[in-house]
Amino acid sequence: MVKIFIGGLAENIQEMDIAIFVSLHGKIETIKVVRDRATKKCKGYAFIELLSLDDAKNIISMLDGETFKGNVITVKLCAEEAPKKAFKPKPTGQSTGFKSKRPRVQR
């Protein structure tokens, strides 16, 4: 999969608006509009995943610098994501049990 970035979007943009605008230039797999959690307004950018690098290059060449919903948009290829680190448990050393922060009270 190839991921492209679209920046400069209006805050009231919907996924379907982007799909209609971009799908004329390539086949879209997924669209993720980044939104503010509290207000649900677009933060001004989105990510699109495509199967073909040729489609991604075509979308970038056709849409970068174009006006969409009154804003000039930036379209570029995303850098490869760094692989996620594998889970590595911390060494426990010589201790075999749970260490409490409070001392035990003798009764």
C-alpha positions as CSV (number, residue, x, y, z in Angstrom):
1,M,0.0,0.0,0.0
2,V,1.1,3.5,-0.7
3,K,0.1,6.4,1.6
4,I,-0.2,10.0,0.5
5,F,-0.7,13.1,2.6
6,I,-3.2,15.9,1.8
7,G,-2.8,19.1,3.7
8,G,-4.6,22.5,3.6
9,L,-8.1,21.1,3.9
10,A,-11.1,23.1,5.2
11,E,-12.3,22.3,8.7
12,N,-15.7,21.2,7.5
13,I,-14.4,18.7,5.0
14,Q,-16.0,15.2,4.8
15,E,-14.4,11.9,3.6
16,M,-16.8,11.7,0.7
17,D,-15.8,15.1,-0.6
18,I,-12.2,14.0,-0.7
19,A,-13.2,10.7,-2.3
20,I,-15.0,12.3,-5.1
21,F,-12.2,14.9,-5.7
22,V,-9.3,12.4,-5.7
23,S,-11.0,9.3,-7.2
24,L,-10.9,10.9,-10.7
25,H,-7.1,10.4,-10.7
26,G,-6.6,7.1,-9.0
27,K,-8.2,4.1,-7.1
28,I,-8.6,4.9,-3.4
29,E,-8.4,2.1,-0.7
30,T,-8.9,4.1,2.5
31,I,-9.3,7.7,3.6
32,K,-8.5,9.0,7.1
33,V,-9.4,12.7,7.8
34,V,-7.6,13.7,11.0
35,R,-10.1,15.4,13.3
36,D,-10.1,17.2,16.7
37,R,-11.5,14.9,19.3
38,A,-13.5,17.6,21.1
39,T,-15.0,19.5,18.2
40,K,-14.9,16.8,15.4
41,K,-13.6,19.5,13.0
42,C,-10.9,18.6,10.5
43,K,-7.4,19.6,11.6
44,G,-6.6,20.5,8.0
45,Y,-5.1,17.2,6.7
46,A,-5.9,13.7,5.7
47,F,-4.2,10.5,4.6
48,I,-5.2,8.3,1.7
49,E,-4.0,4.8,1.0
50,L,-3.8,3.5,-2.5
51,L,-2.7,0.1,-3.9
52,S,-0.7,1.5,-6.8
53,L,2.3,3.7,-6.7
54,D,1.4,4.9,-10.2
55,D,-2.0,6.1,-9.0
56,A,-0.3,7.9,-6.1
57,K,2.1,9.7,-8.5
58,N,-0.8,10.6,-10.8
59,I,-2.8,12.1,-7.9
60,I,0.2,14.0,-6.6
61,S,1.1,15.5,-10.0
62,M,-2.6,16.4,-10.7
63,L,-3.7,17.8,-7.4
64,D,-0.7,19.3,-5.6
65,G,-1.2,23.1,-5.5
66,E,-4.8,22.9,-6.7
67,T,-7.7,24.7,-5.0
68,F,-10.2,22.5,-3.2
69,K,-13.2,24.0,-1.3
70,G,-11.5,27.4,-1.3
71,N,-8.1,26.2,0.0
72,V,-4.9,25.5,-1.8
73,I,-4.0,21.9,-1.0
74,T,-0.6,20.1,-0.6
75,V,-0.4,16.5,-1.8
76,K,2.7,14.4,-1.2
77,L,3.9,10.9,-0.7
78,C,4.3,9.8,2.9
79,A,7.6,8.5,4.1
80,E,7.8,4.8,4.9
81,E,6.7,4.2,8.5
82,A,9.3,3.0,10.9
83,P,8.7,-0.6,12.1
84,K,7.1,-0.7,15.5
85,K,9.3,-2.0,18.3
86,A,8.7,-5.5,19.6
87,F,7.6,-5.8,23.1
88,K,10.5,-6.6,25.4
89,P,9.9,-7.3,29.0
90,K,12.1,-5.5,31.6
91,P,14.6,-7.7,33.3
92,T,13.5,-8.7,36.8
93,G,16.9,-9.3,38.2
94,Q,17.2,-11.6,41.3
95,S,13.9,-10.7,42.9
96,T,11.2,-13.3,42.5
97,G,8.2,-11.5,44.0
98,F,6.2,-8.4,44.1
99,K,7.8,-5.5,46.0
100,S,5.5,-3.4,48.0
101,K,6.3,0.3,48.6
102,R,5.1,0.1,52.2
103,P,6.7,-2.0,54.8
104,R,4.7,-4.8,56.3
105,V,3.3,-4.2,59.8
106,Q,4.0,-6.9,62.4
107,R,1.0,-7.8,64.5
